[in-house]
Amino acid sequence: MNAFLASLVTFWNDITDRAKGEKGATATEYALLVGLIALVIIFGVTAFGNNLQNFFQGLAAKVGGW
């Protein structure tokens, strides 16, 4: 049991040391974030745009038949 705890503590110390050594995000990480955000925006605008177009077409049909 003590060997397990010792290895767990060693593992935890190694992870925290690595985390302290990193100064910030790299350009690659920023590029991945920008790409992901762009995909979410494109998907959202496409889905919302189609619904909005259908709404206005239905509204135009109701107003036109008045």
C-alpha positions in Angstrom: 0.0 0.0 0.0 2.8 2.4 0.8 4.4 1.8 -2.5 1.1 2.7 -4.2 0.8 5.9 -2.3 4.5 6.8 -3.0 4.0 6.2 -6.7 0.8 8.3 -6.6 2.5 11.2 -4.9 5.4 11.0 -7.4 2.9 11.0 -10.2 1.1 14.0 -8.8 4.3 15.9 -8.2 5.4 15.2 -11.8 2.1 16.5 -13.2 2.2 19.7 -11.1 5.8 20.3 -12.1 4.9 20.0 -15.8 1.9 22.4 -15.3 4.2 25.0 -13.6 6.6 24.8 -16.5 4.0 25.8 -19.1 3.8 29.5 -19.6 0.7 29.7 -21.7 -1.1 28.6 -24.8 0.8 28.1 -28.0 -0.2 29.3 -31.4 -1.3 25.8 -32.3 -3.7 25.7 -29.3 -5.1 29.1 -30.3 -5.6 28.0 -33.9 -7.5 24.9 -32.7 -9.7 27.1 -30.5 -10.4 29.5 -33.3 -11.2 26.7 -35.7 -13.6 25.1 -33.2 -15.3 28.4 -32.5 -15.7 29.1 -36.3 -17.3 25.7 -36.8 -19.8 26.3 -33.9 -20.6 29.7 -35.4 -21.1 28.3 -38.9 -23.3 25.5 -37.6 -25.4 27.9 -35.5 -25.8 30.5 -38.3 -26.8 27.8 -40.8 -29.4 26.2 -38.4 -30.8 29.6 -37.3 -30.7 31.0 -40.8 -32.8 28.2 -42.2 -35.3 28.5 -39.4 -35.5 32.3 -39.9 -36.0 31.9 -43.6 -38.8 29.5 -43.1 -40.4 31.8 -40.6 -40.3 34.8 -42.9 -41.6 32.7 -45.9 -44.5 31.6 -43.8 -45.1 35.1 -42.6 -45.0 36.5 -46.1 -47.5 33.8 -47.2 -49.9 34.8 -44.4 -49.6 38.5 -45.1 -49.8 38.0 -48.9 -53.1 36.1 -48.5 -54.6 38.8 -46.4 
